[in-house]
Amino acid sequence: MLKNGFVKKNVGTFTLGERLNKLRSEKRITLGEVSRSTKIQMKYLEYLESGRYEKLPADVYVKGFLRSYSQYLGADENYLIKLYERERDIHKNVKREEPKKSLIKPIKFSSLVITPKIMIIVLVVFFAGLGFFYLYRELSIFISKPRLVVFEPTDNFSTEEKKIKVEGITEKDAKLYINGQQLVVNEEGKFIEELFLQPGLNTITIKSINRFEKESEKVITGEGKFQNSASENYSSEDQEQPNQEEEKKEMKAKLEVIGDTKPVFISVKTGDESAFNGMINPGESKVFEAENRISLSIEKGKYARVIFNGKDFGMLSKDTKPIVNRVFETE
């Protein structure tokens, strides 16, 4: 107890990630369930809860993630966004101060006298060792297949869900294909993707190819223990044609986004609902349909081509500035 009669207590505060994790844990919700409901990729949810802000996309997308996440958890979105902004600023200030700290370290001088001869010997040994190490590493990569580890699903899996998550790790500079479709791995070589299953036997082929064209392949089989609904199995041509005509009448807005020279993050809303949040690869095309309005955001505008209702808008920006909530509407 202090002299003025007050008692000193330690006050603990939650970081944004700890608060999100606590709210989610109290409701007994997994990150996978949050990702499916909010259309936010699981890796971005993990970055938010672990406080790895440097791996997140631009702030406009992060704030959109927090709004969707807080609405799903029933939390105060304004409070969580302010908490994110404060912690983000702290992270930036710490990074700016780190070089300054290194400059004030005292310089220690050695009593060893370095002659030109010793310097030459040290440099020769250093570069020779570096050359041997490089050659050994390149030779090892050339003669060996790329590492490919699949965490899930396991072989001979069985599920009643219509979708399954494929997650694993490979070499960071390798090309990865799942059932023939190329995916982008992160800087650690990790990958994650959701696949739709068919009733009965399913085969998932995962292939990794390094820069020397050496490849590793894993084939995983499993069973989908579910049945398509009657509406999904209904194949009468007399009934399909009216349904298709109704869909054409309802879906008047059609937006196609095509990846250009580099992978880029995009966010799409059809009407007021989130339709997609994730990366689009060079040459990859994604099509979105809505009744009359589609909203598009692109992290770097010059890396995606846009076509709306047959009209080619090309790149929405000539540089890497973000495109935020560009609205496309039918007349």
N, C-alpha and C positions, 0 to 999 in steps of 0.2 A: 504494500500500500504506500502511495506517495504522500508527501507532507500535506498537500491540500485536500486529502481525503478521497481522491480518485484512485481507482484500481486499474492498473495497466493490464490490458488483455491483448492477445494476439488475434488479429482479424484476418481470416483467410478469404481469398476471392477466387472465383473460377475463371479460367481463361475461356475464350469462345469455344475452343474444341472440347474442353472439359464439360462446359455447359450443354453443348449439343449432345455429347455422349451420355451425359446424365439424363437429359430429357428423353433420349431414345431408349436408354436402358430401363427407365421407369415404365415406359410403355411396352417394353419387351419387343422391340422392333429391330430387325436386323438391317444392316446396310443394304443388303440385296433387296429387301422389301421397299426401302426408301427409294432406291435407284429405279425400281420398276414403276413406282407410283409417281415419282416426280420427273422421270425421264432424264435424270442427271447421272452421268457416268460414275460408277462406283469409285474410281480412282480420285475424282474430285471431292467426293464425300470424305474419303480417307484423308486427303490433304487438309480439308477443313478441320476435321476432328483431331488431327495430329499437329496442327499449327504450321504446316509446311507451305506457307503463303507464296514462297518463291516459285513453286511448281504450278500455281494456279494461273488461269488465263487473265485477261484484262479485267479491271475492277467492275466494269459494267456487267460482265457475265457472272462474276462472283456474287455481286449484289442480287442478281436474278436467282442464283442458286439459293442464297440465304432466304429470299422471299418465299420460294417454293418449299424449302426445307422447313422454315418456321411455320408456314401455313399448314404443312402436313403434320407437324408436331403440336400445333395449337399454341405456339409461342409468339411473343411480341417481336415482329420482324424489324421494327424500327430500332429497338434496343439491341438486337443481335447485329444489325448492320453498323450501328455506332460502335459497338464493341469490336467488330472486325476492323473498322477504320482506325481506332485507337491502337490496336495491336499491330496493324500493318505499319503505321507510322513509327512505332517503337522499333520494329524490325529494321526499317530503313535507316533510322538514326544509329542503331547499333552497327550496321554495316558500314556507315560513313565514318564511325569512330574507330573501327578496327585498324585501318591503316595508320591513323594517328598514333595509336598506342605502340605500334611496332617501331615508329620513328624515334620514340623517346628511350628505347632500350640502350643501356650503356654499351659502348664499343670496347671490347676487350682485345688487347694487343698481346700477341704471343712473343715469347722470347726467341722462338725459332727464326733463324735467318734464312729467308728463301732466296736462293741464287737462281740465275737464269737456267742453269743446268738442271736443278731440281724441278723447276717449273716445267721445263720441256718433258722430263721423264714422267711427271705426274699427268700432264696432258696426253702424252702418247698412251700411257696405261689406261687412262680414263676413256679415251675415244676407241681404243682397241677393245676394251671390255664392253663398251656401248655397242660397237659394231657386232661383236659376237652374240650379244644378247638379242639384238634386232634380227640377225640371221637365224638364230635358234627359234625365236618366236615366230617369224614368218614361215620357216620350214615346218614347224609344228602345226601351224594353221593350214598350210598347204596339204600336208599328208593326212590330216585328221578331219573327221566330220564335225560340223558345228554342234555345240551342245544344245540339246532340246529336252527339257523336262516339263511334263504336263502335270500340274497339281490336281486339277479336276477337269472333267469327270474321270473316274477310274474305268478301266476296261470292264466290259460286261455289266455296265450300269443298268439300273431299272428305275423308272420314274413315272409318276402320274401327271407330271407337269408337261405343258406343251412347249416350254422353252428350257434350255439348259445353258449353264455358264461354262465356257471353256477358258481356263486360266493356266498360265505357265511362264517359262522363261527360256530364252535362247541367247545367242550372241547379239550384242547391241547393233552391230553393223550387218546383220543377216537379213535376208528377205524371208518373210513368214507368210505362209499360205494356209488357210483353213478351208477345206473342200474347194480348192481352186481359187478362192478369193484372197487377195493380198491384204494384209493388215500391217499397220505401223506399230513397231515396238518402241517403248520409251527408252530413255538414256541408260537404263539399267538392263535393257533387254527383256523386260517383262511385257506380257500381253494379256488381254482379257477381252472376251467377246461372248455375246449371247446368240444362240442358234435356235431356230424353230425346229421341232421334231415332228416326225410322222408317226401315226399309230403303227405298232409292230417294231420290226428291226430297223435300227438306224446305224449308219456308219459315218464316223467323223475322221477325216484324214488331215493330219497336221504335218506340214513340211517346212523345213528351214534350210535355206541355201546361202552359203557364205560367198565372199567375193571371189573365191577360187572355184566356184560352181560345185563345191562339195556339198552334199545334202544329207540331212537326217530326216527320217519320216517315222511318224507314229500313227497307227490306225487303231481307233477305239470304237468298239461296237457296244450297243446297248438296246434296251427295249423301252418303247413308249407305251405304257399301260393306260391308255385312254382311248376313247372313241370320239370321232368327230360328231358334232351335233347333226341333227336331221337337216338343218338348213345348210350345213357345210357339205353334206353328202348328196344333197338334192341336185341332180344333174340333168333334169329334163330340159331339152332345148326349148320347148314351148314356154317353160317358166323362166329360163335363164334370160331370154331376150327381153321380156318386160322389165326384169330386175336391172339389167344393164342399162335400159333406157331410162329407168328411174334414177340410177346413179349418175348418168350423164346430166340429167336435169338438175339434180341436187348439187353435184360438184362442178361448179362453173369456173373456179379458179384453179389453175394448174401451174406450179412452179418447179422448174428443174434447176438444180445447182450442180455444176461440174467442176471438180478439182482441176487446177491448172498445173503449175510447176512444182509446188511444194505442198505438203500437208497443211491444212488450215482448220481452225476451230470455227464451227457455225452453230447458230441457234435459230430454230424455226418455230413459229407459232401459227397454227391454222385456226383462224378465228381468235378466240381467247384462250385456247388450250395449247400447252407446250407439246410440240410434235417431235422435236429432235434437239439434243444437245450433245455435240461430239465432234470428232475429227473427220474430215473428208480428204481422201488421198488423191494424188495426181491421177487424172483420167477417170476417177470414180464419179458416178452420177447418182444423185438422189432426187426422187420426184415426190412432191407433196401436193395434195389436193384439198380444197376447201370449198365451201358454198360460195363465198364471194371475196374473202380477204385473207391474205397470207403476209405475215411479218417475218423479215429476215435480218439477222445480225451476223456479220463476218468479222473475225478478229483482225485479219489483214486483207483489205478489200481487193488487192490486185491478184490474189491467188485463187479466185473462184469466178467462174463464168455463170451468168444468170439468164435463164430463158423463162418468160412468163406468157402463158397462153399462145405459144408459138412465136412470140417476138423475142429476138435475141438482144439483150441489153449489154452483152459483153461483160467486161470487168467493171464493177461499180466504182472502182477507184484506181487511179494510175500509180498510187504509192501504197505503203503498208498501213495507212491510217485505217482504224476500224470503221465498219459500217454498222450503225446502231439503229435497230427497229425500222428498217426500210419497209414501207407498207406497199403491197401490190394488191390492187382491187379491180374487180370487173366493173365495166361501165354499166 
